[in-house]
Amino acid sequence: MEEQAPAEQALSRSYVTGDGLRFDVTKLAIEHHPDRSATLTYWLTVSGQGRPDERWLLTLPWDDKSWADVLTSPAPPPDRLRQLVHLVHAHLDEWWDTKGHNRQSAKRGRRLP
C-alpha cells in the first residue's frame, strides 16, 4: 500500500465545525491532473446533535494550482498545510450549507444509502 502524503493525511482527518456538525471522513482520494489542479473525492458521514447521520460521496474540484506543491510534497511547510486544510474544510462546510439550494453545490455530492 502506498504511503499517504502529509496533505492527504491531514485532509482525511475527521473534524467538527464551530456549530457542532461532525464530518467523519471515511475515505479520501486525491486525483492529480497534468495541469497541476486536483480533484478531492470524499466519502463522508455527516452528523450532528438531533439529526440522523447522512453518508455522502462528494467530489471537490481543486483548481487553485498554487496549492499543488502542498498537496504533493513529502514535507510541506506546516503553516501552508494548515491553511490548505482550513480552506478545504471551508469548502466542505459551504457545500453542506448550500447543497439544498445551489445546483452547482448539489451536483458535487451524492447521498449514499
C-alpha positions as CSV (number, residue, x, y, z in Angstrom):
1,M,0.0,0.0,0.0
2,E,1.3,3.4,-1.0
3,E,2.1,5.8,1.9
4,Q,-0.1,8.9,2.0
5,A,1.4,12.3,1.5
6,P,1.2,14.6,4.6
7,A,-1.5,16.7,2.9
8,E,-3.6,13.6,2.2
9,Q,-3.2,12.5,5.8
10,A,-4.3,15.9,7.1
11,L,-7.2,16.3,4.7
12,S,-8.5,12.8,5.5
13,R,-8.9,13.6,9.2
14,S,-12.5,14.0,10.6
15,Y,-13.4,17.3,12.1
16,V,-16.2,19.2,13.9
17,T,-17.4,22.6,12.8
18,G,-18.0,25.5,15.1
19,D,-21.7,24.8,15.3
20,G,-21.2,21.1,16.2
21,L,-21.6,19.4,12.9
22,R,-19.2,16.5,12.5
23,F,-17.7,15.5,9.2
24,D,-16.4,11.9,9.6
25,V,-14.1,11.2,6.7
26,T,-14.3,7.5,5.7
27,K,-12.1,7.8,2.7
28,L,-10.3,10.5,0.6
29,A,-9.0,10.1,-2.9
30,I,-6.9,12.8,-4.5
31,E,-6.6,12.7,-8.3
32,H,-3.7,14.9,-9.5
33,H,-4.1,16.4,-13.0
34,P,-1.4,17.3,-15.5
35,D,-2.3,21.0,-15.3
36,R,-1.4,20.8,-11.5
37,S,-5.1,21.0,-10.5
38,A,-6.6,18.2,-8.4
39,T,-9.9,16.6,-7.6
40,L,-10.6,15.6,-4.0
41,T,-13.2,12.9,-3.6
42,Y,-14.6,12.4,-0.1
43,W,-16.6,9.6,1.4
44,L,-18.2,11.3,4.5
45,T,-20.7,10.7,7.3
46,V,-22.1,13.9,8.5
47,S,-23.7,14.0,11.9
48,G,-24.9,16.5,14.4
49,Q,-26.9,16.8,17.6
50,G,-30.5,15.9,17.0
51,R,-30.1,14.8,13.4
52,P,-29.7,11.4,11.7
53,D,-26.3,10.5,10.2
54,E,-26.0,11.1,6.5
55,R,-23.5,9.3,4.3
56,W,-22.2,11.3,1.2
57,L,-19.8,11.0,-1.7
58,L,-18.5,14.4,-2.5
59,T,-16.3,15.5,-5.4
60,L,-14.5,18.7,-4.8
61,P,-12.5,20.2,-7.8
62,W,-9.4,22.0,-6.6
63,D,-8.4,24.3,-9.4
64,D,-6.1,26.6,-7.4
65,K,-2.7,25.4,-8.7
66,S,-0.8,27.4,-6.1
67,W,-1.5,24.5,-3.7
68,A,-0.1,21.8,-5.9
69,D,3.2,21.8,-4.0
70,V,1.5,21.3,-0.7
71,L,-0.7,18.5,-2.0
72,T,2.3,16.6,-3.4
73,S,5.2,17.4,-1.1
74,P,6.6,14.8,1.3
75,A,7.3,17.6,3.8
76,P,5.1,20.7,3.1
77,P,5.6,23.8,5.3
78,P,3.3,23.3,8.3
79,D,1.7,26.8,8.0
80,R,0.8,26.2,4.4
81,L,-0.6,22.7,5.2
82,R,-2.8,24.2,8.0
83,Q,-4.0,26.9,5.5
84,L,-4.9,24.2,2.9
85,V,-6.8,22.1,5.5
86,H,-8.7,25.2,6.6
87,L,-9.6,26.1,3.0
88,V,-10.8,22.6,2.2
89,H,-12.9,22.5,5.4
90,A,-14.4,25.8,4.5
91,H,-15.4,24.4,1.1
92,L,-16.8,21.3,2.6
93,D,-18.9,23.4,5.1
94,E,-20.1,25.7,2.2
95,W,-21.1,22.7,0.2
96,W,-23.1,21.3,3.1
97,D,-24.8,24.6,3.7
98,T,-25.7,25.3,0.1
99,K,-26.4,21.8,-1.4
100,G,-30.1,22.2,-0.8
101,H,-30.5,25.3,-2.9
102,N,-27.5,25.7,-5.1
103,R,-27.4,23.5,-8.2
104,Q,-23.6,23.6,-8.6
105,S,-23.1,22.5,-5.0
106,A,-25.8,19.8,-5.2
107,K,-24.1,18.3,-8.3
108,R,-20.8,17.8,-6.3
109,G,-22.4,15.4,-3.8
110,R,-24.4,12.2,-3.9
111,R,-26.1,10.8,-0.8
112,L,-25.2,7.2,-0.1
113,P,-27.6,4.6,1.4
